[in-house]
Each structure stands twice: as C-alpha cells, then as structure tokens.
Amino acid sequence: MSDPDASTPEPITGLHHVTGISGTPEENVRFYTDVLGLRLVKKTVNFDDITTYHLYYGDEIGSPGTIMTFFPFGGGQDGRVGRGQTSATAFIVPSGSLEYWQTRFDEYDVQYDDVKERFTERVLPFTDEDGQPLELITGNADIEPWAESDIPSEVAIRGFHGVTLNSAHPEQTIEVLELMGYETTDNSDNRTRLVGAGNRAAVVDVLNNPDDRRGVQGVGTVHHVAFRVTDGEAQHEWRETLSAHGLRVTSQKDRQYFRSIYAREPGGVLFEFSTDGPGFDRDESIEALGSELKLPPWLESDRETIETQLPPLQTE
C-alpha cells in the first residue's frame, strides 16, 4: 500500500534499456548489427549466470534510451509472449523511412506485418530471428544513428520510441507508471499511452487484453524493461518511493556500466531502474567498444574458465 506522506523524486524521463532473451549469440549479433544497423557496444557475461553472454546494442556509445540487450541462452526454452509481459519493443525511425525498411526486411528475409496507424504515428511491426516482437515507429529523436552501419543516416534507427506492456492488471500498472511521472496522453480501444517527462524513449503503452494467455518467459521474450535515473542518489530516492508504494525492491546491483535496482510491477513486468553512468567506455575506448569480451573485476580471475564455457562468438 502506498504511503501518502512519502515524497516523490524527480520524474522518470524514459527508458534506459530493454533486455530480451535470445537463442544463438551469433545470430543475435547478425540481426541487430547487420540487419538493424545498431552497434555492438559491449560483449560481456550475464553477471547472474556467467555461462551466458550479455550483449548490448545501441548508438555509437550506448546512450541511455538506445540500448537493446540480450541474454543469448542458445538452446533455451522458447517463450510465449502474453499477459504479464512486454509485448513489443519499438525503435524510432525518421518519417518516410518505413518503405526503405520493408525493402530491407525483404532482402534479409525478416518477418514483418503491414504498416498500421497508431495515435497518428506509422508503425511497422516485425520480429527478430527468435520471434521477438519489435516495431519501427516514425518520429523525431535527439539521437544520431551509428555512422559505421551501411544503412543511410536519413532512414536509420535513432534509439527507442518505447515499449508496449501487456499487463495482467492494467490499472495497477498505470498507477505505478503515474507514480514514476508518466502521464496518460491517449486511449484507443484496449491501449493506453503514457509518456514520461523526457524527450527520448519516453513512451509506454499499456494493453488491456484480459482474454490473452499469460506469457511464458523464454527465448523470444523480454526479460525486463529498464528506466533511467540520473545517479545513485536519485536511484536511492526511487527505491524508497517504490517500497513505500508497496513494491518489493532489490538492493542496488553493480552492473559495471550502470547501477540497478529491480521491482516487479503488479501487472507482471520486471522493471529495472538504472543509472545513466558510468557508461560503456569505462573499460574500452569508444573506438573499440564491443570488440573484446569484457569482465568485471570480480570475475577477471575466472576469465579462462568463463571463456571455455561460452560458445564461440565472432563479432568482427
């Protein structure tokens, strides 16, 4: 239950990253770099399961609001997208670019649906090699695309637009988002749109689909959605606020490139609150980002064992 006397920190401005579960790591890298034109900004391991990679994609430096990450579990169990899960992750692309992307998807044999209109925006739904639901949505963004991609800058991905949550309890999910500073801007049929206080990756759509089956976590689904907090002090304030609202919040986790706390919102989606820094260039130069397997200091002594447990991954 929420505490009416608890103060609320500065509003959440938008997404920090989205983390999914994938199959073969090499296919995952191929899709997000070769097909979508994102940069592999970090190759490390899942700090909670060091037998698995953690791969990060984004703009040149992995700016908050651009970062799609994956745990590639190889032969892991296929998931099922449904209630209680993120049902789509949307990237923003410039107006007039969807025809280019349809042609590109045809060339790379990517599965996609017809372009649709949603709240005055044009939306191109598609899936990655594991069936992960994705979207391209036209709009404006303050992010410059990864310049080393073969995709022309005028049509390239510019970070996230937002996510769609197929909540098991939509009203309660919306209540948590409102606590975070999101405001409802549109409603249509079963979809409520909320927008954060920032100008990047600020959109969260909440679905009300009571007849949908519950989702099953596995390959092709989102593991968690991470929101931006500026620093550790703001993160601590949010931990207190979320706890006062009745959510069970973890202690701070050191993810090397940011600090994180986690809480599962009442609709079933795991939320993370991640600091903007220290950033992905703390252990690699900007020019070399993603080129080597990087491990945090507490795992470095086990590098030889970790490398022998991981599947081969050629990223050059």
C-alpha positions in Angstrom: 0.0 0.0 0.0 1.3 3.5 -0.9 2.3 6.0 1.8 0.6 9.3 1.1 3.3 11.2 3.0 6.2 9.8 1.0 7.8 12.3 -1.2 8.2 11.6 -4.9 11.7 12.0 -6.6 12.2 13.7 -9.9 10.1 12.0 -12.6 11.5 9.2 -14.7 12.3 10.6 -18.2 12.3 7.4 -20.2 13.8 4.1 -20.9 17.4 3.2 -20.2 17.5 -0.2 -21.9 15.4 -3.3 -22.7 16.7 -6.8 -22.2 15.5 -9.8 -24.1 16.2 -13.5 -24.2 17.6 -14.9 -27.4 18.9 -18.1 -28.9 22.2 -18.4 -30.7 24.5 -15.5 -29.9 26.0 -15.2 -33.4 22.5 -15.0 -35.0 21.6 -12.4 -32.4 24.6 -10.3 -33.3 24.0 -10.7 -37.0 20.4 -9.5 -36.8 20.9 -6.4 -34.6 24.1 -5.2 -36.3 23.8 -6.4 -39.9 20.0 -6.1 -40.3 19.1 -3.2 -37.9 22.4 -1.3 -38.1 22.9 -1.0 -34.4 26.4 -1.0 -32.9 27.5 -3.9 -30.6 28.7 -1.7 -27.8 29.5 -4.3 -25.2 30.2 -8.1 -25.1 30.3 -9.4 -21.5 28.5 -12.1 -19.5 25.3 -12.3 -17.5 26.6 -11.4 -14.1 24.0 -13.7 -12.6 24.8 -16.6 -15.0 28.4 -16.4 -16.2 27.9 -19.3 -18.7 25.8 -16.9 -20.8 26.8 -13.8 -22.8 25.2 -10.4 -22.2 25.2 -8.5 -25.4 24.4 -4.8 -25.7 23.5 -2.8 -28.8 22.9 0.9 -29.3 24.2 4.1 -30.8 27.9 4.8 -31.0 28.4 5.0 -27.2 25.4 3.1 -26.0 23.5 6.1 -24.9 20.6 5.6 -22.4 17.4 5.2 -24.4 19.1 3.4 -27.3 20.3 0.1 -25.6 18.8 -3.2 -26.6 20.5 -6.1 -24.7 20.2 -9.8 -24.8 20.9 -12.9 -22.8 21.5 -15.5 -25.6 20.7 -18.8 -24.0 21.3 -20.8 -27.1 19.2 -23.9 -26.9 17.0 -22.5 -24.2 13.2 -23.0 -24.0 11.1 -20.9 -26.3 9.0 -18.3 -24.6 5.4 -17.2 -25.3 4.5 -13.5 -25.4 1.3 -12.8 -23.4 -0.2 -11.1 -20.4 2.2 -10.0 -17.8 5.0 -9.3 -20.3 6.4 -6.7 -22.6 4.6 -7.4 -25.9 6.6 -5.2 -28.2 9.8 -3.0 -28.1 9.7 -0.1 -30.5 12.5 1.8 -32.2 12.1 5.3 -33.6 12.9 6.0 -37.3 12.5 9.2 -39.4 9.3 9.9 -41.2 9.2 8.5 -44.7 11.6 5.6 -43.9 9.3 2.6 -43.5 9.3 1.8 -47.2 13.1 1.5 -47.0 12.8 -0.9 -44.1 10.2 -3.0 -45.8 12.6 -3.5 -48.7 15.5 -4.2 -46.4 13.4 -6.8 -44.5 12.6 -8.5 -47.7 16.3 -8.7 -48.6 17.1 -10.2 -45.2 14.1 -12.5 -45.0 12.7 -10.7 -41.9 9.1 -11.4 -41.0 7.0 -8.2 -40.8 3.4 -7.1 -40.9 1.6 -4.3 -42.8 2.2 -0.8 -41.7 -0.5 0.5 -39.4 -1.6 3.8 -37.9 -1.4 4.3 -34.1 -2.1 7.6 -32.4 -1.1 9.5 -35.7 2.1 7.5 -36.0 3.0 4.9 -38.6 4.1 1.6 -37.2 5.9 -1.3 -38.9 5.7 -4.5 -36.7 8.3 -7.2 -37.2 10.2 -9.9 -35.4 13.8 -10.9 -35.0 15.3 -14.3 -35.6 13.8 -15.7 -32.4 10.3 -14.2 -32.8 11.0 -11.3 -30.5 8.2 -8.7 -31.2 9.6 -5.4 -32.4 8.3 -2.3 -34.1 9.6 0.7 -36.1 7.7 3.9 -35.4 8.1 7.1 -37.2 9.0 10.2 -35.3 11.8 12.6 -34.2 14.6 11.9 -31.8 17.8 13.6 -30.5 20.0 10.5 -31.2 22.4 10.2 -34.1 22.5 6.7 -35.7 25.6 4.5 -35.7 27.6 6.0 -38.5 29.5 2.8 -39.4 26.4 1.0 -40.5 25.5 0.5 -44.2 22.1 2.0 -43.5 21.7 5.6 -44.8 21.6 8.1 -41.9 18.3 9.6 -43.1 16.4 6.3 -42.5 18.4 4.7 -39.7 17.2 3.8 -36.2 17.5 6.5 -33.6 17.1 4.7 -30.3 13.9 3.6 -28.7 10.4 5.0 -29.2 9.1 3.0 -26.2 7.6 -0.3 -25.1 4.1 -1.9 -25.0 3.2 -3.8 -21.8 0.5 -6.4 -21.9 -0.3 -6.1 -18.3 -2.2 -8.7 -16.2 -3.5 -5.8 -14.2 -3.5 -2.7 -16.4 -5.0 -0.2 -13.9 -2.3 -1.1 -11.3 0.5 -0.9 -13.9 -0.7 2.6 -15.0 -0.8 3.6 -11.3 2.9 2.7 -10.9 3.8 4.5 -14.2 1.9 7.6 -12.9 3.9 7.4 -9.7 7.0 7.4 -11.9 5.9 10.6 -13.5 4.3 9.2 -16.7 1.1 10.9 -17.9 -1.7 9.5 -20.0 -1.9 11.2 -23.4 -4.1 8.8 -25.5 -6.6 6.0 -25.3 -7.8 3.8 -28.1 -9.7 0.5 -27.7 -7.5 -1.6 -25.5 -4.4 0.6 -25.4 -3.5 3.4 -23.1 -0.5 5.6 -23.9 1.6 7.2 -21.2 4.6 9.5 -21.8 7.5 10.3 -19.5 9.0 13.6 -18.7 11.9 13.4 -21.1 12.3 13.7 -24.9 13.9 10.3 -25.5 12.4 6.8 -25.4 9.6 8.2 -23.2 6.6 6.2 -24.4 4.9 3.3 -22.6 1.7 1.8 -24.0 -0.3 -0.4 -21.6 -2.7 -3.0 -23.1 -5.9 -4.3 -21.5 -6.3 -7.8 -23.1 -8.0 -9.9 -20.4 -8.6 -12.8 -22.7 -4.9 -13.2 -23.7 -3.0 -16.2 -22.2 -0.3 -15.5 -19.6 3.1 -15.1 -21.1 5.9 -17.6 -20.6 9.5 -16.4 -20.2 12.0 -17.8 -22.6 13.7 -17.3 -26.0 11.9 -14.6 -28.0 10.5 -12.6 -24.9 11.7 -9.6 -23.0 13.3 -10.3 -19.6 13.0 -6.8 -18.2 12.5 -3.1 -19.0 14.9 -0.6 -17.5 14.1 3.1 -16.8 16.6 5.9 -16.4 17.7 7.5 -13.2 20.4 10.1 -13.2 22.6 8.8 -10.4 22.8 6.7 -7.3 21.2 9.4 -5.1 18.1 9.5 -7.4 18.1 5.7 -7.5 18.0 5.6 -3.7 15.1 8.0 -3.6 13.2 5.9 -6.1 13.9 2.7 -4.1 12.3 4.4 -1.1 9.3 5.7 -3.1 8.6 2.3 -4.8 8.9 0.5 -1.5 6.5 2.9 0.1 4.1 2.2 -2.7 4.2 -1.5 -1.8 6.6 -2.9 -4.3 9.4 -5.2 -3.3 12.6 -3.6 -4.5 16.0 -5.2 -4.6 19.2 -3.7 -3.2 21.5 -2.0 -5.6 23.3 -4.2 -8.1 26.6 -3.2 -9.7 26.2 -3.9 -13.5 29.6 -2.3 -14.2 28.3 0.2 -16.8 25.4 1.3 -14.6 23.9 0.6 -11.2 20.5 -1.1 -10.9 17.6 -1.8 -8.7 14.6 -4.1 -9.7 11.0 -4.4 -8.8 8.2 -6.4 -10.4 5.2 -4.2 -11.0 1.7 -5.6 -10.2 0.9 -6.3 -13.9 3.8 -8.8 -14.0 6.6 -6.9 -15.8 10.0 -6.7 -14.2 11.1 -3.1 -14.0 14.7 -2.0 -13.6 15.9 1.5 -12.6 19.4 2.1 -14.0 21.8 5.0 -13.5 23.0 6.8 -16.6 26.6 6.2 -15.7 29.4 5.3 -15.6 28.9 4.2 -19.2 30.2 1.6 -21.6 33.5 3.3 -22.2 34.8 2.7 -18.7 36.7 -0.4 -19.8 37.1 0.2 -23.5 37.8 3.2 -25.7 34.8 4.4 -27.7 36.5 3.3 -30.9 36.9 -0.3 -29.5 33.5 -0.7 -27.9 32.2 -4.3 -28.3 35.4 -5.7 -29.7 36.5 -7.9 -26.8 34.9 -9.9 -24.0 34.9 -7.6 -21.0 34.6 -8.9 -17.5 34.0 -7.0 -14.2 37.0 -7.0 -11.8 35.4 -9.6 -9.5 35.2 -12.1 -12.4 38.6 -11.4 -14.1 40.4 -14.1 -12.2 38.0 -16.7 -13.6 38.4 -15.5 -17.2 39.9 -18.7 -18.6 37.2 -20.8 -17.2 34.4 -18.4 -18.3 35.8 -18.2 -21.8 35.9 -22.0 -22.2 32.2 -22.3 -21.0 30.9 -19.7 -23.5 30.0 -20.6 -27.1 32.3 -19.2 -29.9 31.2 -15.7 -31.0 32.8 -14.0 -33.9 31.8 -10.3 -34.0 34.2 -8.9 -36.5 
